Amino acid sequence: MARTVADIAKHLGGEVVGDASIVISGFAPADSARAGDLTFAENEAFFSNAERSAVSAILVSGDFSSTTKTLIRVANARVAFAQVLTLFFPEPTFPAGIHPLAQVAASAVIDATAHIGPFCVVGERAKIGPRSVLEGGDHVGEDCVLGEDVRLFPRVVLYPRTKVGHRVRIHAGVVIGADGFGYVLDQGRQLKVPQIGDVVIHDDVEIGANAAVDRGALGSTIIGRGTKIDNLVQIGHNSVLGEHCIMCGQSALAGSTTLGDYVTVAGQAGLAGHITIGNKVTIGAQSGVISDIPDGQIWLGSPAQPDRQMKRVLIALQRLPDLLRRVNDLEKQAAAKDGGAVTK
C-alpha cells in the first residue's frame, strides 16, 4: 500500500526533512532500491550508499542531511525500520472459523474469532483464545491453553497441558512438551523416568522453526515473557528462561538450566544442566558453559570463561606454534653442546 512520506513520519513519530508529499510504495535495501522506495541508514556508510541510490526517501537518526534525498529523521533508524516494514508487508489475515478438514474435540473451547486450518487436531478440553491462528497440520493436545493472538505456523505440535500466553508465534516444525531426556540406570539398562510436568510459555515469545522445548519431569519448563528462540534450538526439561532472552540457532540448554532476564546465548553454544545464568549475561558462539555465571558478564570458549580471561587464552594459543619452535631450537642447541662436551 502506497503512503506519503508525511504518513510514514507520523506513524513513526519522526520528522520530515524535504518533500513530505513524496509517495512511497515499498521498502528496499539501497543497492536494489528503485524510485518510490524507502530505505534506512544507521551510519555514514549506509547513508552514503543510500544517497547514491534511486530511493525516494531515507530513514535516519542523528544529524544526517542531504540535498538530493528526502529524509525521515527518527530516534533510532533500526527500530523505525522494523516498525515501518509492517506498513508495506502486513501480516496475512485468516478468516475466523474451523476448517471442515480439521478435527476438533467436542470438549475443546474455540473462540469464535480464532482460525483453525485444515488437518489441525485440537484435543479434549483444549482452549484456543481470540484471534489465534492454527495455520494447518497443527496438533494441539488435550488440556492445552492458547491465549489471544497466538499464531502456530504449519505442523507445530503442542503436547498435552502446554500453556501458551498472548501474542506468541511458533514456527513450523516446533515441538513443545515432548518428554525430557530422563533415564536412570537400573540393572544394566536405561529405565525411563516418566516426564509428568508441562511447558509454560509467557506472552510475546517467538520460537523459530524446528526448535524443541521439553516438558518438565516434575513441574514446568518455563519460557519468560518476550523471549525469542531461533531455529533448531533445544530447551531441556525444567529449564527456566527469564524475560526478553535471546537464544540463537543451534544453541541448547540441558535440563534444569536457569537463565535470568535479557540473557543472550549465541549460536551453537551449549549449557550444562543445573546451572544458573545471571541477568544480562552474554554467552559467545560455540561456548560450552559448565558453571554458574554472575549478572552482566560476557563468557566465551569451551569450557567457557569470562571474556577477558578467555581472550588471553586464545592469544596464548595463537603464540603456541612459535613458542614450540623456539623450545625445539633451544633443545637442539642444548643437545649440540652436550654432544661436544668432554666427559670423564
TORBA-298772 format. One record per residue (C-alpha): residue number from 1; x, y, z. Coordinates in Angstrom, 3 decimals, decimal comma. Layout:
<fitis>
- pos | xx | yy | zz
- NUM | X | Y | Z .
...
</fitis>
This chain:
<fitis>
- pos | xx | yy | zz
- 1 | 0,000 | 0,000 | 0,000 .
- 2 | 1,478 | 3,354 | -1,070 .
- 3 | 1,869 | 6,054 | 1,564 .
- 4 | 3,268 | 9,551 | 1,607 .
- 5 | 6,439 | 10,425 | 3,468 .
- 6 | 4,277 | 12,518 | 5,798 .
- 7 | 2,095 | 9,498 | 6,645 .
- 8 | 5,134 | 7,346 | 7,355 .
- 9 | 6,756 | 10,004 | 9,530 .
- 10 | 3,542 | 10,342 | 11,535 .
- 11 | 3,389 | 6,574 | 12,034 .
- 12 | 6,976 | 6,577 | 13,304 .
- 13 | 6,807 | 9,807 | 15,295 .
- 14 | 9,564 | 11,173 | 13,041 .
- 15 | 10,410 | 14,487 | 11,371 .
- 16 | 10,418 | 15,064 | 7,615 .
- 17 | 13,372 | 16,895 | 6,108 .
- 18 | 12,450 | 17,605 | 2,483 .
- 19 | 9,355 | 16,878 | 0,422 .
- 20 | 6,701 | 15,323 | 2,657 .
- 21 | 4,333 | 14,713 | -0,264 .
- 22 | 6,504 | 12,075 | -1,960 .
- 23 | 4,618 | 8,804 | -2,359 .
- 24 | 6,424 | 5,709 | -1,067 .
- 25 | 5,327 | 2,347 | -2,450 .
- 26 | 7,888 | -0,038 | -0,931 .
- 27 | 10,925 | -0,628 | 1,241 .
- 28 | 14,225 | -1,933 | -0,104 .
- 29 | 17,961 | -2,011 | 0,621 .
- 30 | 19,770 | 0,852 | -1,065 .
- 31 | 21,697 | -1,309 | -3,529 .
- 32 | 18,497 | -2,707 | -5,070 .
- 33 | 16,061 | 0,150 | -4,470 .
- 34 | 14,013 | 1,922 | -7,129 .
- 35 | 12,255 | 5,271 | -7,277 .
- 36 | 9,355 | 5,200 | -4,842 .
- 37 | 11,220 | 3,047 | -2,317 .
- 38 | 12,225 | 3,898 | 1,230 .
- 39 | 15,417 | 2,653 | 2,869 .
- 40 | 17,222 | 3,251 | 6,161 .
- 41 | 20,715 | 4,355 | 7,116 .
- 42 | 22,175 | 3,984 | 10,606 .
- 43 | 25,760 | 5,012 | 9,847 .
- 44 | 27,822 | 7,053 | 7,368 .
- 45 | 28,494 | 4,140 | 5,023 .
- 46 | 24,812 | 3,203 | 4,798 .
- 47 | 23,827 | 6,831 | 4,283 .
- 48 | 26,377 | 7,439 | 1,545 .
- 49 | 25,173 | 4,325 | -0,277 .
- 50 | 21,533 | 5,393 | 0,104 .
- 51 | 22,227 | 8,893 | -1,239 .
- 52 | 23,740 | 7,432 | -4,407 .
- 53 | 20,822 | 5,040 | -4,912 .
- 54 | 17,435 | 5,523 | -6,570 .
- 55 | 15,467 | 5,610 | -3,292 .
- 56 | 12,999 | 8,406 | -2,792 .
- 57 | 13,475 | 8,776 | 0,972 .
- 58 | 15,803 | 7,623 | 3,728 .
- 59 | 15,103 | 6,796 | 7,372 .
- 60 | 17,890 | 8,274 | 9,502 .
- 61 | 18,755 | 9,019 | 13,092 .
- 62 | 21,231 | 11,693 | 14,099 .
- 63 | 22,225 | 14,803 | 12,189 .
- 64 | 22,431 | 13,478 | 8,626 .
- 65 | 21,464 | 15,962 | 5,916 .
- 66 | 21,012 | 15,667 | 2,155 .
- 67 | 20,490 | 17,972 | -0,806 .
- 68 | 19,195 | 15,157 | -3,029 .
- 69 | 17,013 | 12,942 | -0,841 .
- 70 | 14,079 | 13,451 | 1,472 .
- 71 | 14,829 | 12,278 | 4,999 .
- 72 | 12,641 | 10,953 | 7,802 .
- 73 | 14,558 | 11,651 | 10,996 .
- 74 | 13,727 | 9,318 | 13,902 .
- 75 | 15,229 | 8,465 | 17,279 .
- 76 | 16,547 | 5,080 | 16,153 .
- 77 | 16,737 | 4,160 | 12,465 .
- 78 | 16,902 | 0,413 | 13,019 .
- 79 | 13,876 | 0,408 | 15,334 .
- 80 | 11,988 | 2,560 | 12,818 .
- 81 | 12,985 | 0,116 | 10,065 .
- 82 | 11,332 | -2,723 | 11,985 .
- 83 | 8,221 | -0,629 | 12,627 .
- 84 | 7,768 | 0,626 | 9,078 .
- 85 | 8,038 | -2,790 | 7,423 .
- 86 | 4,598 | -3,720 | 8,758 .
- 87 | 3,116 | -0,862 | 6,721 .
- 88 | 4,325 | -2,342 | 3,444 .
- 89 | 4,366 | -6,021 | 4,339 .
- 90 | 1,418 | -6,595 | 6,695 .
- 91 | 0,806 | -9,975 | 8,297 .
- 92 | -1,622 | -12,208 | 6,385 .
- 93 | -5,144 | -12,375 | 7,713 .
- 94 | -7,029 | -15,601 | 8,389 .
- 95 | -10,815 | -15,923 | 8,416 .
- 96 | -12,472 | -16,897 | 11,660 .
- 97 | -13,796 | -20,412 | 11,857 .
- 98 | -12,881 | -24,084 | 11,797 .
- 99 | -11,918 | -25,709 | 8,503 .
- 100 | -14,029 | -28,761 | 7,637 .
- 101 | -10,865 | -30,875 | 7,417 .
- 102 | -9,836 | -30,007 | 10,995 .
- 103 | -10,514 | -32,451 | 13,841 .
- 104 | -11,667 | -30,650 | 16,981 .
- 105 | -12,699 | -32,478 | 20,159 .
- 106 | -16,231 | -31,818 | 21,336 .
- 107 | -14,987 | -30,573 | 24,705 .
- 108 | -12,485 | -28,092 | 23,192 .
- 109 | -13,315 | -24,418 | 23,549 .
- 110 | -12,510 | -22,404 | 20,423 .
- 111 | -13,086 | -18,664 | 20,424 .
- 112 | -15,379 | -17,557 | 17,618 .
- 113 | -12,675 | -15,275 | 16,199 .
- 114 | -9,987 | -17,988 | 16,048 .
- 115 | -8,890 | -19,726 | 12,838 .
- 116 | -8,390 | -23,500 | 12,784 .
- 117 | -6,863 | -24,521 | 9,461 .
- 118 | -7,058 | -27,800 | 7,523 .
- 119 | -5,768 | -31,025 | 9,067 .
- 120 | -5,356 | -29,452 | 12,504 .
- 121 | -6,135 | -31,577 | 15,544 .
- 122 | -7,386 | -29,966 | 18,763 .
- 123 | -7,606 | -32,295 | 21,755 .
- 124 | -10,096 | -32,678 | 24,563 .
- 125 | -10,638 | -29,639 | 26,804 .
- 126 | -8,118 | -27,545 | 24,864 .
- 127 | -8,807 | -23,806 | 24,789 .
- 128 | -7,965 | -21,546 | 21,833 .
- 129 | -8,169 | -17,805 | 22,514 .
- 130 | -9,437 | -14,862 | 20,472 .
- 131 | -7,876 | -14,248 | 17,044 .
- 132 | -5,453 | -17,132 | 17,444 .
- 133 | -4,443 | -18,970 | 14,284 .
- 134 | -3,602 | -22,618 | 13,651 .
- 135 | -2,481 | -22,481 | 10,036 .
- 136 | -2,619 | -26,138 | 9,067 .
- 137 | -1,492 | -29,564 | 10,187 .
- 138 | -1,026 | -28,369 | 13,766 .
- 139 | -1,615 | -30,692 | 16,713 .
- 140 | -2,808 | -29,165 | 19,994 .
- 141 | -3,017 | -31,802 | 22,698 .
- 142 | -5,607 | -32,218 | 25,393 .
- 143 | -5,852 | -29,529 | 28,088 .
- 144 | -3,614 | -27,120 | 26,177 .
- 145 | -4,410 | -23,429 | 26,598 .
- 146 | -3,607 | -20,799 | 23,960 .
- 147 | -4,115 | -17,109 | 24,711 .
- 148 | -5,030 | -14,263 | 22,407 .
- 149 | -3,409 | -13,635 | 19,008 .
- 150 | -1,298 | -16,804 | 19,102 .
- 151 | -0,055 | -17,987 | 15,721 .
- 152 | 1,011 | -21,556 | 15,060 .
- 153 | 2,678 | -21,981 | 11,688 .
- 154 | 2,171 | -25,321 | 9,900 .
- 155 | 2,935 | -28,622 | 11,635 .
- 156 | 3,501 | -27,347 | 15,141 .
- 157 | 2,961 | -29,939 | 17,891 .
- 158 | 1,866 | -28,972 | 21,396 .
- 159 | 1,852 | -31,931 | 23,752 .
- 160 | -0,925 | -32,118 | 26,387 .
- 161 | -1,205 | -29,399 | 29,062 .
- 162 | 1,028 | -26,893 | 27,288 .
- 163 | 0,150 | -23,316 | 28,248 .
- 164 | 0,781 | -20,528 | 25,736 .
- 165 | 0,338 | -16,827 | 26,532 .
- 166 | -0,787 | -13,945 | 24,336 .
- 167 | 0,831 | -12,900 | 21,021 .
- 168 | 3,092 | -15,950 | 20,863 .
- 169 | 4,414 | -17,042 | 17,441 .
- 170 | 5,570 | -20,639 | 16,992 .
- 171 | 7,102 | -21,522 | 13,644 .
- 172 | 6,829 | -24,637 | 11,519 .
- 173 | 8,038 | -27,950 | 12,866 .
- 174 | 8,348 | -26,868 | 16,501 .
- 175 | 7,606 | -29,473 | 19,175 .
- 176 | 6,555 | -28,187 | 22,593 .
- 177 | 6,221 | -30,516 | 25,546 .
- 178 | 7,926 | -33,692 | 24,349 .
- 179 | 9,353 | -35,885 | 27,103 .
- 180 | 12,506 | -34,638 | 28,733 .
- 181 | 15,610 | -36,774 | 28,361 .
- 182 | 15,307 | -38,522 | 31,703 .
- 183 | 16,661 | -42,026 | 32,382 .
- 184 | 18,158 | -43,906 | 35,307 .
- 185 | 20,441 | -46,942 | 35,065 .
- 186 | 18,734 | -49,978 | 36,558 .
- 187 | 20,376 | -53,408 | 36,470 .
- 188 | 22,365 | -52,586 | 33,356 .
- 189 | 19,599 | -50,938 | 31,366 .
- 190 | 18,315 | -47,370 | 30,985 .
- 191 | 14,983 | -47,069 | 32,768 .
- 192 | 12,794 | -44,195 | 31,572 .
- 193 | 11,777 | -41,648 | 34,197 .
- 194 | 8,197 | -40,573 | 33,412 .
- 195 | 8,026 | -36,888 | 32,487 .
- 196 | 4,823 | -35,646 | 34,075 .
- 197 | 5,361 | -31,877 | 34,024 .
- 198 | 4,384 | -29,336 | 31,386 .
- 199 | 5,574 | -26,291 | 29,442 .
- 200 | 4,527 | -22,695 | 30,165 .
- 201 | 5,194 | -20,060 | 27,504 .
- 202 | 4,552 | -16,468 | 28,530 .
- 203 | 3,388 | -13,529 | 26,407 .
- 204 | 5,196 | -12,189 | 23,313 .
- 205 | 7,503 | -15,187 | 22,863 .
- 206 | 8,619 | -16,264 | 19,379 .
- 207 | 10,035 | -19,733 | 18,703 .
- 208 | 11,831 | -20,497 | 15,440 .
- 209 | 11,371 | -23,436 | 13,099 .
- 210 | 12,214 | -26,957 | 14,283 .
- 211 | 13,021 | -25,923 | 17,833 .
- 212 | 12,142 | -28,258 | 20,709 .
- 213 | 11,058 | -27,403 | 24,246 .
- 214 | 10,801 | -30,429 | 26,552 .
- 215 | 8,209 | -30,738 | 29,293 .
- 216 | 9,305 | -30,779 | 32,906 .
- 217 | 9,981 | -34,078 | 34,591 .
- 218 | 8,150 | -32,620 | 37,573 .
- 219 | 6,834 | -29,076 | 37,442 .
- 220 | 7,218 | -26,812 | 34,417 .
- 221 | 9,673 | -25,806 | 31,747 .
- 222 | 9,156 | -22,031 | 31,515 .
- 223 | 9,828 | -19,541 | 28,713 .
- 224 | 9,692 | -15,966 | 30,012 .
- 225 | 7,850 | -13,028 | 28,505 .
- 226 | 9,318 | -11,524 | 25,349 .
- 227 | 11,992 | -14,204 | 24,896 .
- 228 | 12,987 | -15,044 | 21,311 .
- 229 | 14,221 | -18,511 | 20,349 .
- 230 | 15,861 | -19,157 | 16,985 .
- 231 | 15,585 | -22,180 | 14,690 .
- 232 | 16,922 | -25,579 | 15,813 .
- 233 | 17,223 | -24,705 | 19,487 .
- 234 | 16,852 | -27,312 | 22,247 .
- 235 | 15,411 | -26,413 | 25,662 .
- 236 | 15,823 | -29,231 | 28,179 .
- 237 | 13,277 | -30,259 | 30,783 .
- 238 | 12,626 | -27,977 | 33,767 .
- 239 | 14,732 | -25,191 | 32,295 .
- 240 | 13,573 | -21,680 | 33,135 .
- 241 | 14,241 | -18,784 | 30,766 .
- 242 | 13,742 | -15,263 | 32,040 .
- 243 | 12,218 | -12,326 | 30,197 .
- 244 | 13,491 | -10,978 | 26,871 .
- 245 | 16,228 | -13,570 | 26,400 .
- 246 | 17,724 | -14,379 | 23,003 .
- 247 | 18,722 | -17,933 | 22,062 .
- 248 | 20,414 | -18,140 | 18,662 .
- 249 | 20,339 | -21,051 | 16,229 .
- 250 | 21,568 | -24,484 | 17,309 .
- 251 | 22,135 | -23,431 | 20,901 .
- 252 | 20,910 | -25,721 | 23,664 .
- 253 | 20,098 | -25,854 | 27,352 .
- 254 | 20,413 | -29,092 | 29,278 .
- 255 | 17,771 | -29,868 | 31,870 .
- 256 | 17,150 | -27,598 | 34,869 .
- 257 | 19,185 | -24,698 | 33,484 .
- 258 | 18,032 | -21,261 | 34,638 .
- 259 | 18,556 | -18,072 | 32,640 .
- 260 | 17,961 | -14,627 | 34,095 .
- 261 | 16,404 | -11,745 | 32,168 .
- 262 | 17,964 | -10,319 | 28,977 .
- 263 | 20,399 | -13,208 | 28,522 .
- 264 | 21,889 | -13,732 | 25,045 .
- 265 | 23,038 | -17,227 | 24,081 .
- 266 | 24,857 | -17,110 | 20,731 .
- 267 | 24,775 | -19,780 | 18,044 .
- 268 | 25,804 | -23,360 | 18,850 .
- 269 | 26,500 | -22,559 | 22,485 .
- 270 | 25,647 | -25,336 | 24,917 .
- 271 | 24,831 | -25,020 | 28,611 .
- 272 | 25,176 | -27,864 | 31,083 .
- 273 | 22,264 | -28,715 | 33,317 .
- 274 | 21,574 | -27,476 | 36,840 .
- 275 | 23,413 | -24,154 | 36,422 .
- 276 | 22,187 | -20,587 | 36,838 .
- 277 | 22,960 | -17,754 | 34,441 .
- 278 | 22,501 | -14,222 | 35,772 .
- 279 | 20,690 | -11,258 | 34,242 .
- 280 | 22,089 | -9,532 | 31,133 .
- 281 | 24,712 | -12,218 | 30,527 .
- 282 | 26,090 | -12,781 | 27,013 .
- 283 | 27,433 | -16,216 | 26,049 .
- 284 | 29,554 | -16,334 | 22,898 .
- 285 | 29,066 | -18,619 | 19,909 .
- 286 | 30,084 | -22,277 | 20,336 .
- 287 | 30,754 | -21,776 | 24,024 .
- 288 | 30,407 | -24,660 | 26,443 .
- 289 | 29,107 | -23,422 | 29,794 .
- 290 | 29,502 | -25,751 | 32,775 .
- 291 | 29,195 | -23,373 | 35,735 .
- 292 | 27,070 | -20,516 | 37,057 .
- 293 | 27,640 | -17,035 | 35,593 .
- 294 | 27,018 | -13,850 | 37,622 .
- 295 | 24,953 | -10,926 | 36,343 .
- 296 | 26,179 | -8,791 | 33,478 .
- 297 | 29,176 | -10,846 | 32,359 .
- 298 | 30,338 | -11,980 | 28,908 .
- 299 | 31,684 | -15,525 | 28,686 .
- 300 | 33,389 | -17,263 | 25,758 .
- 301 | 35,026 | -20,555 | 24,824 .
- 302 | 34,779 | -24,165 | 25,866 .
- 303 | 34,837 | -24,612 | 28,738 .
- 304 | 33,528 | -21,058 | 28,889 .
- 305 | 35,377 | -18,411 | 30,888 .
- 306 | 34,976 | -14,644 | 31,345 .
- 307 | 35,714 | -12,924 | 28,047 .
- 308 | 38,943 | -11,138 | 29,049 .
- 309 | 40,391 | -14,291 | 30,522 .
- 310 | 39,366 | -16,361 | 27,509 .
- 311 | 40,814 | -13,818 | 25,093 .
- 312 | 44,167 | -14,108 | 26,868 .
- 313 | 43,943 | -17,880 | 26,486 .
- 314 | 43,185 | -17,546 | 22,771 .
- 315 | 46,090 | -15,147 | 22,248 .
- 316 | 48,383 | -17,573 | 24,064 .
- 317 | 47,180 | -20,414 | 21,832 .
- 318 | 47,968 | -18,355 | 18,739 .
- 319 | 51,508 | -17,908 | 20,025 .
- 320 | 51,928 | -21,591 | 20,864 .
- 321 | 53,367 | -22,749 | 17,476 .
- 322 | 56,113 | -20,098 | 17,663 .
- 323 | 56,809 | -20,995 | 21,286 .
- 324 | 57,125 | -24,686 | 20,392 .
- 325 | 59,505 | -23,846 | 17,563 .
- 326 | 61,690 | -21,786 | 19,900 .
- 327 | 61,728 | -24,548 | 22,513 .
- 328 | 62,662 | -27,069 | 19,822 .
- 329 | 65,546 | -24,827 | 18,688 .
- 330 | 66,773 | -24,466 | 22,272 .
- 331 | 66,655 | -28,247 | 22,749 .
- 332 | 68,732 | -28,734 | 19,601 .
- 333 | 71,266 | -26,168 | 20,795 .
- 334 | 71,475 | -27,857 | 24,213 .
- 335 | 71,901 | -31,279 | 22,594 .
- 336 | 74,685 | -29,950 | 20,367 .
- 337 | 76,538 | -28,531 | 23,369 .
- 338 | 76,161 | -31,791 | 25,294 .
- 339 | 77,467 | -33,755 | 22,334 .
- 340 | 80,642 | -31,621 | 22,155 .
- 341 | 81,403 | -31,728 | 25,862 .
- 342 | 84,281 | -33,817 | 27,290 .
- 343 | 83,031 | -36,420 | 29,709 .
- 344 | 85,109 | -38,333 | 32,293 .
</fitis>
